[in-house]
Amino acid sequence: MVTATKRNARIQDVPFSVAAKTGEEIARAGARGIEDLALGFAGMSVQNLGPGQSQVAMRGVSAGQIVRDQPGVKEQVGIYMDDSVVSLSLFTPDFDLFDLNRVEVLRGPQGTLYGAGSVGGTVRYITNRPELERDYGLVEAELNSVAGGDSGWHLKGMANLAISDSSALRLVGYTTEYGGYIDALSESGSRNDDVNTGSRTGVRLSLLWDVTDRVSVLPRLIHQRVEADGFNREEVFNLFANPYTTTRPAIRLGDREQYLLLGEEFEDETTLFDFKLSAGLDSFDLTSVSSLLRRKLLASRDASALVGSVTVSLGFPHEHVAIPSNLRDTTELDQFTQEIHLASANESRLQWLIGVFYSDLQRDYAQRLPTPGYDAVVDAALGAGASAGSMNGYPLDDSPYNSDLPYDISQVAVFGEATYALTERFDLTLGGRWYDWREERRFYSGGLFSNSDLQTDSTEASGFSPRLLASFRFNEQVTWNAQAARGFRPGGVNDPLNASLCTGSDLANFGGFQVYDDETIWNYETGLKSEWGNGVRLNAAVFHAEIDNLQATLDAGSCSSRISLNVEQAHATGMEIELALTPVRGLDIGFAGSLVRSEFDSTVLAEEGGVLGGVADGNRLASVPEIQFAATMSYTVPVDLLGGSELSVFASVQHVGDRITQPGDQVAGAGRFVSGLAYGGATGMEVTELDLELDAYTLIALRFGIVRGDWEAALYVDNVTDEKAALSFDRERGGRARLGFRVNRPRTVGLLVRRSL
């Protein structure tokens, strides 16, 4: 049972492509977050950009890599916690999956029922509701060890308490420590092991009260804090650590190594309060969902190589290059949303749903670059008491770049869908959403590396997104579905490039892109859903999406900036297949796979001639594998052990095809990097050759468990073959400062114990 259409329905009866995994399936697969989940869903991919910064794409609809200094870019996949919107493009919230009822993945644009930011699809975390007239609980503990890294553990618990005949409380708490596996070399020559350890701690508290036999309320509070002591970046070049220097020690970084002058960290504190009111009336059901979301984020990075590269470019003395510098990106977000919808309650040939939606988002994004001692460097080089931070208006010492970027985004929408049974077998659904979206933002900056910008921008969009669905039941086993649907993604404004850091060529090529328009998509799909005897379920769909004004994101080279620009036409075409069968009692076999081809259909030309950033007709869109599949096998058998138990074996094989991080990574010669910076005895003309195509990878997991009464114990091995996968490519200032790949977790062996109370 799913609620993808905002009403309860069997997943096989939903007339479009939707997939779901139950909480039991998620626990059995050992999924820890959204990236693990994506591997098991056809057509869904996640680009790993570091802790808390993964980006979700569906069905090949992808703008590519979005990074820390692009806060205005909107998401392409909507993320919901039950009925509350929690999407944020740069920082997809990675909630703990303990005590979930299920996760639903709604493919294709969901612009009718779920609105802006769902051009690729929608992901919904569905939590377990409090249960009336029943007291019970669950406790779970785990200990694991990462090959070549640190150990980790978690402790989680749930309690369901029946307060009265009409009310119940459900409390969930969890704390997890993640073992690190990245080592960092330092300027002193020392080595710090496992610098990317982390933790996730949180609580979920919900109260169900049946006020009457027709009216119920469900207030809920979720609070979660995620911390990481570093990032999963394996470096292959660093301004301070490379094989070309002669007056500094020449260093060739190895597997899962990076070079730091300062420690790094990530923090994400998320609080969600929502209130759901449900009322069943004679002819319709009313649902109201109010939510308040607050997030505070910090991404603190070692920017020493970045600042050092600029110091060299400015011609400052080389003895001032290796100064520790800390880039601190902070985000504070407050969002209020309100949705009210009415749905027909009576069984009839016409089923309908209408609703209104409102949201108001206040977001403050800021950057600071504290670099102790840099004022003295600037004063010595420029004289006249110049200051790195305050010379352009910020009263900050030793901070050569500072910026503040507050946003105010509001949206109002009216939506509805109606399904009419033309015959006993043929249903037709027509839906639509009218939306009005507005954004106001201010950008001001200061410091030596800035343009001392001060500007105010506003953008707005309004329109109508229709959807047409057809569903025909051939018989009790097979249903044919088809749909045409439109989705949209709001546009925005790029931050000004840091002109003083840009080469003339990069400034000419990238400096002309300021405003980018709304992205729209028309998706056409058809598919079959079928159920047969012996537990066989086969669902398949083919689709074609036409994308107008795709918001592609590009690295602005030497400018240490990123821009978004519109590509007039692009498309994504593919197919998905999901198979589940139970050939014998206790044996479940599953397969989910997708084949997707997504390409640009237009070319963007650079001012100085040639194609800009790989955006050429026929080139691939970034971050999307053409082939992705997951195969699972679960076998449970009773055994005569200490009075009767159940033994279970679970195995999974997950394959992700090759990808690219940015459109330009597929261009011939893209992996040939020349820093152009003479430093440490290196001429700056040395060439670092890399293959920027992210190779396909396959992950294998095994799990052996035993259940006896209220107890369960399981031994598992993730990434059995210890495969090191390149998840995305990281370049700092166009490769002048550092180059590296984000990599996955090595082989992990763990023991889990769970008890029902």
Disulfide bonds with the S-S distance in Angstrom:
Cys502-Cys559 2.02
